[in-house]
Amino acid sequence: MKKLLTLFLMLFALMACQQQKELAKADFNVAYEKFELDNGLDVVFHVDRSDPVVAVALTAHVGSAREKEGRTGFAHLFEHLLFLESENLGKGGLDKLSARVGGSGANGSTSRDRTNYFQTVPNDALEKMLWAEADKLGWFINTVTEPVLAKEKQVVKNEKRQSNDNRPYGHTSYVIDKNLYPADHPYNWQVIGSLEDLQAATLADVKEFFRKWYVPNNVTLVVSGDFDTEQAKEWVKKYFDEIPRGEEIEPLKPRPGVVATTKKLYHEDNFARLPELTYTWPTVEQYHPDSYALDVLTQYLASGKKAPFNQVLVQDKKLTASVQMYNRTSELAGQLQLSVRAYADTDLDIVAEAINEAFVRFENEGITEKDLARIKAGQETGFYNSLSSVLGKGFQLAQYNIFANDPGFIKKDIENILAVTTADVMRVYQKYIKDKNYIATSFVPKGQKSLALENSVQAQVVEEQIVQGAEETFDASIQASYERTSSSFDRTVEPPYGPAPQVQIPEVYETSLNNGLKVYGIENNEVPLVQINMVIDGGQLLEGMDKLGAANLMAALMTKGTKNKTPEELEEAIDQLGASIGVYAGKESIRISANTLARNYEATLALMEEILLEPRWDTTEFELAKQRTISQIRQQEANPNAIASNAYDILIYGKNDIRAQNRLGTIETVNNLTIEDLKTYYTSFISPSVARFHVVGDISQQDLVASLKGLESRWKAKSVVLPELPKPSAPEKSQVYFFDVPDAKQSVLTIGYPSMPATDEDYYPAVVMNYILGGGGFASRLTQELREGKGYTYGIRSGFSGNKTDGTFTISSGVRTNVTLESTQLVKEILSNYGSTFSDKDLETTKGFLIKSNARAFETAGAKLNMLENISELGLPYDYVKEREEVVQGMTVEKIKELSQKYLNEDQMIWLVVGDAKTQLNRMKQLGFGEPILINNLSGPEKKPK
């Protein structure tokens, strides 16, 4: 039965003022319509006319919790398989379609309890997307063959290596869940599964899983955006109606984790450089009345200057840079986790004592009404941010429909959040945490078992061994042979486009203040938020080589109090507004950003101005910031991705160039920095003369300019000279460089050379040329060859990046260790043949994506801010998107070939490998670029100069 529901969300934020609470009321209308097809498919529509785009999300109520022990990872495996082929789209059809229509790229995600498939497209492609999504559900499973399954197993295993096995603390969740949930509990295993189970999966297992769970009566389809609902209903019925209903799915009942006695476990982590202690308690499932108070409890205990854990562990005892705490809720159970990554060589028993002390402090002091109001204000802002895109709204509607049986549950959800009292917070602490059994995991650096909690036992963690040629072989080019699934009409015919969307470039306004500050803005009242990003040119470029890290430390200190506010008072003032203000130092600039409710814009700006003009220079916070930074540097020492990034910069620019240095500095320079060094940087370089102020949100140009009068009069300009640095030269010949990370499960590849600045006339044409190479996701050759064709990697990409003075071309990927050589050989071959094999079809795909995707180019506030930054930094016209469209329209196959010959010379590149040298270094000689050079003694965070 069809029913029309309109939801009016009434959000309330309790704002404390001295000893009284003031109720702030905000209206937000999210209208939706829900209906159900005869086969049980739930369909939810939400109309949003703000941009000519539409998001389509198909969510199956199946995650890892519906798997069998010994056959784990199936739900996530299907997240991959459903993108590969279907009967009527053909092999790679969905990715090709997404590229042609200018979509965001078909994507998906898997949790314990659901799997979703989604993308945002220009609204003229809605019928095409519904046709494609229906093909997944009803005309897919016959296309899955042995070679298809074998290849995708390798891709998923690469994802596991990248996400878990080849990173610090990557096995923490595995150890916790194995001990928190009994062996027969569906949360006992990880969503991604185990390598052994994935390898053991048979074609019959896979097809059985699909036919049970991927049925209309277990799926929700959400369409959100700018579309005609009556027409969309006709399309939904046309494409989905004849898919047969499946067997009835019995819901699972909530089942909490069980900890009969406190367990202490340890693991010596090959990639960790700091000891980490994690406590986990079993709690309640999502939407349980107590879950809301538990969320507040974790935020109060661990987030911010007033948090008991911050006061005891960070400020008083100086054991760590921060404490992480959160309540993770799923459909069947919940778990509350407390994690402390301590400073180097810290005994975790000392950390455990401090944790107990922090709990006692909370028991004695509790939580005040003012702190509760502060947390709720932040929750309101977070809610609006989650709805800033049509896809975000679609996700939320699907979530509520599946797990609360009501897309309109959002109103009740907000009411539950706002109903939490201080008594509730203390009650759930007493009920679930105080004196309750828990799981304690100590993850310590290899060889430092003594740092683990006393009486800990070794956790059972399976470490993959690197064996050359261990994986099964397959031929991904084999076309599947199968009996086609019947249909009442010819589904092989792709639906036509609808009326072409009218791309509306946001209206930009620009002005300059008398102190030299340049202001750029876009008014947008879709949600009651204002976002600010002020860029001050300079950043690390203005540091001396003996003062590396000064800009980063200065930025960190600027939000730690002001002249008239302690660090705690400043943080509280920001939180009471439901706002966030951050200061970040990069290679080329300092950024001050803010996100706030529109009604609190002026108060937020006043705090931003106070932070900028009246820094506190708190000596205690300075010492904490130094410790935190050194801790970050140490963590980078064994993180393969961080090593690759830092080493690549050195190889591009040379180790004595400021651009090659880690923005954090080195342990030596950070230790030597004084607070006077930070003051000198601030006094010398923080000036409106080199600053650009960007704002997007629910505020008019007139109100914005008027609000900046104080900043205009108080912030005085000074002369700041940015250094003129030489453009780095591309290598005359290619060379392989190898950084050894013993026993790495993947090799991180970074291949490229110094290229052109973003202002070069060839820059955007080169970006266009790169789309089919590695800039187009699944439409790119690198992805199709290394991931889809060989199963070597989970992901690979290439691209040009640049600023006003220089730029780079880079290919990056994490590949299975035992195919390091084979991966680089294939990249080399693709680069060599790219221009000569670029086809008219490739050009058509490139043009289709780069032109049609402009319909969704400015949907979010973040996209609009990025547009303003491009305009302000590079001097681009307001309608530069139209200029770029002309470049794309004028592109030819011959021009692509010329550009590839000029900018893709595989014989003049840096070939950097970060991986296991004992098994892979000597093999890299076969790439043909001479003897590989071992670079573990490079200057940078990973090693001190020798």
CORZI-V531651 format. One record per helix or strand of 2 or more residues. SS is the DSSP state (2 for helix, 1 for strand). FROM is the first residue (numbers start at 0). LEN is the number of residues. Records with the same first field share a line. If there is no record, write none. Layout:
# CORZI-V531651
SS: FROM-LEN ; FROM-LEN
This chain:
# CORZI-V531651
1: 2-15 ; 19-17 ; 41-6 ; 52-8 ; 84-2 ; 89-2 ; 106-4 ; 114-8 ; 218-7 ; 262-7 ; 275-8 ; 319-10 ; 333-9 ; 438-7 ; 456-2 ; 508-4 ; 517-6 ; 528-9 ; 579-6 ; 588-9 ; 690-7 ; 734-6 ; 745-9 ; 792-10 ; 806-10 ; 909-6 ; 932-2
2: 63-3 ; 73-8 ; 92-9 ; 122-16 ; 140-3 ; 145-20 ; 171-9 ; 194-6 ; 202-11 ; 215-3 ; 228-12 ; 288-14 ; 307-9 ; 347-18 ; 368-18 ; 389-14 ; 408-10 ; 421-11 ; 448-3 ; 538-4 ; 544-3 ; 549-9 ; 566-10 ; 597-16 ; 618-18 ; 639-14 ; 657-3 ; 666-6 ; 674-11 ; 687-3 ; 700-7 ; 708-6 ; 762-13 ; 776-3 ; 780-9 ; 816-21 ; 839-17 ; 860-14 ; 879-10 ; 892-11 ; 916-4 ; 921-6
